[in-house]
Each structure stands twice: as C-alpha cells, then as structure tokens.
Amino acid sequence: MTARRTRLIVALDTKDTDQARAWRAQTAASDVRPGADAVKLGLEFTYARGLDAVRDVAGDRPLFLDLKLHDIPNTVASAIGSLAAMRPAMLTIHAAGGHAMIAAARAAVDDAFPVDARPILLAVTVLTSMDAEALRETGVSDTPRGQVVRLGTLAMAAGADGLVCSSHEIAPLRDRLGDRPVLVVPGIRPAGTAAGDQKRIMTPIEASRAGADWIVVGRPITTAADPAAAAAAIAAELAG
Ligand SMILES: O=c1ccn([C@@H]2O[C@H](COP(=O)(O)O)[C@@H](O)[C@H]2O)c(=O)[nH]1
C-alpha cells in the first residue's frame, strides 16, 4: 500500500455559532501543538444558522461541507451551483442517488467552480451508523462491506473523486479501486471513548494504518473535557 498521511477533520456539530467558532479555534494547530487539518460543518449547523454562518465559521480553514445531497439529478446539480460561493474543499452527495445523480453532480462541480477551486466530490456509501441489520431493514441483504464496495464502484465510475466509508471497508475499496478514490472516514473512536450511534468504528491509528486519507472526528473531541488536547492527541497519533 502507498504510504499516505492521514489528516484530521473535526466535526463542528452544534447549532451554536459561538460554540462552533470556539471549537474551530481550540482545535487548530499552533506553534506548541498539532491540531485538525480541516473543519466539517453539516446539516445541524447549516439548518440552524445558514450558509453565511458556515462560511464565517470556517474562515480560512479548509471546509468539509457535509450536506449529503440526495435528490433527482437536476435538483442536486442546481443545489451544487448554489454552493459555489461557499468555497468548500470537500462536498458530499449520497452514492445511493445512483449513476445519473452522481454524474449530474460531477458536471455541476465542473461548471460551477473554477478549476483551481474545485471541491473534492465525495459520495457517501453506507452510513457508519449502520450495521448489517440496519442495512437489511432498507431491503439490502448484502453486508455493509459488500454494499460499500458496490456503491463505491458505481460512484467512482459516475465521476466522484472519493468516498465516505468506514475504516472496515478501506482495504476492499483499495483492492477494487486502487489509490484513486480519496477515502474520508468517520466512525472514529479513540480507545475509551463512547461509540454512541456509530456502529462501524476504529481508532484513529487503526484507520490511518488501514489507509484513510482523512478521518472525521466529532464527539470524541467536542465532548472531551479539553477539546484542544483531544484534537492534539489524535493529530499527534496520526503524525506518528
Ligand atoms: O457515514 C457517515 C457520514 C458522515 N458522518 C459524519 O461524521 C461525523 C462523525 O461524528 P462523531 O461525533 O465522531 O460520531 C458527524 O458529523 C457525521 O454527520 C458519519 O458519522 N458517518
């Protein structure tokens, strides 16, 4: 496997702008300690505070805009056009939207963003909160791993730049698709932290060793007694 540096995205999951700003500042790298490489803002903050606040909170940090678009191709393409002013570094759609939706998203990214400011278009495969039983409830009898590889292959063929998956699917995705997909991996739990609603989890170092390009960490940092120290510990672990 190609050696890669795994980078840290901190998920600023809150409705409160001041709280999001505080976490952003606390988790940034400084002269004295390492920190997060990017910030995630998603559905919770965006619905509560709007896109202007997202842009404001992200500031000069690379923005993982995790809105998980999933609609008919025309609507997804138009929505992506509306996001151009956000200057995201990464943007998410759901792979389950199918080939036509993903291809429309690809075309919209290429149309709406200048070449040197195009976000990485990521397709969410199977949410890390789902296990085999949850997948069965949706009518999918395959394992999460089988379904992730199926949707990941579809998404990359339709024009996605990368995939959101759990650490457990990194190896089979690399076997099938090689180094090309950017793999962004939530469901990260440092030893001793609560899984909560996440089902397919690994520690930061395990995810890094498995080949994640980025890991996404929310509550293990934001609910820690000292979020700055929690982010720094993960970043230091990733740096080896
Ligand atoms: O499959 C997915 C896709 C996205 N997420 C997002 O990642 C973070 C994880 O937060 P934790 O608090 O560390 O569980 C969160 O913002 C999710 O929306 C995901 O968990 N799984």
The ligand as an SDF file (V2000), in Angstrom:
LIG
                    3D

 21 22  0  0  0  0  0  0  0  0999 V2000
  -21.2490    7.7250    7.2180 O   0  0  0  0  0  0  0  0  0  0  0  0
  -21.0790    8.8190    7.8140 C   0  0  0  0  0  0  0  0  0  0  0  0
  -21.0580   10.0310    7.1660 C   0  0  0  0  0  0  0  0  0  0  0  0
  -20.8290   11.1800    7.8740 C   0  0  0  0  0  0  0  0  0  0  0  0
  -20.6660   11.1430    9.2190 N   0  0  0  0  0  0  0  0  0  0  0  0
  -20.4230   12.4250    9.9300 C   0  0  0  0  0  0  0  0  0  0  0  0
  -19.1670   12.3610   10.6220 O   0  0  0  0  0  0  0  0  0  0  0  0
  -19.2780   12.9610   11.9110 C   0  0  0  0  0  0  0  0  0  0  0  0
  -18.9420   11.9480   12.9640 C   0  0  0  0  0  0  0  0  0  0  0  0
  -19.2000   12.4900   14.2360 O   0  0  0  0  0  0  0  0  0  0  0  0
  -18.9010   11.6860   15.5850 P   0  0  0  0  0  0  0  0  0  0  0  0
  -19.4230   12.6110   16.6490 O   0  0  0  0  0  0  0  0  0  0  0  0
  -17.4140   11.4940   15.6380 O   0  0  0  0  0  0  0  0  0  0  0  0
  -19.6530   10.3890   15.5390 O   0  0  0  0  0  0  0  0  0  0  0  0
  -20.6920   13.5160   12.0330 C   0  0  0  0  0  0  0  0  0  0  0  0
  -20.6480   14.8940   11.7180 O   0  0  0  0  0  0  0  0  0  0  0  0
  -21.4860   12.7510   10.9810 C   0  0  0  0  0  0  0  0  0  0  0  0
  -22.5010   13.5460   10.3830 O   0  0  0  0  0  0  0  0  0  0  0  0
  -20.7180    9.9550    9.8620 C   0  0  0  0  0  0  0  0  0  0  0  0
  -20.5740    9.8770   11.1010 O   0  0  0  0  0  0  0  0  0  0  0  0
  -20.9040    8.8090    9.1470 N   0  0  0  0  0  0  0  0  0  0  0  0
  1  2  2  0
  2  3  1  0
  2 21  1  0
  3  4  2  0
  4  5  1  0
  5  6  1  0
  5 19  1  0
  6  7  1  0
  6 17  1  0
  7  8  1  0
  8  9  1  0
  8 15  1  0
  9 10  1  0
 10 11  1  0
 11 12  2  0
 11 13  1  0
 11 14  1  0
 15 16  1  0
 15 17  1  0
 17 18  1  0
 19 20  2  0
 19 21  1  0
M  END
$$$$
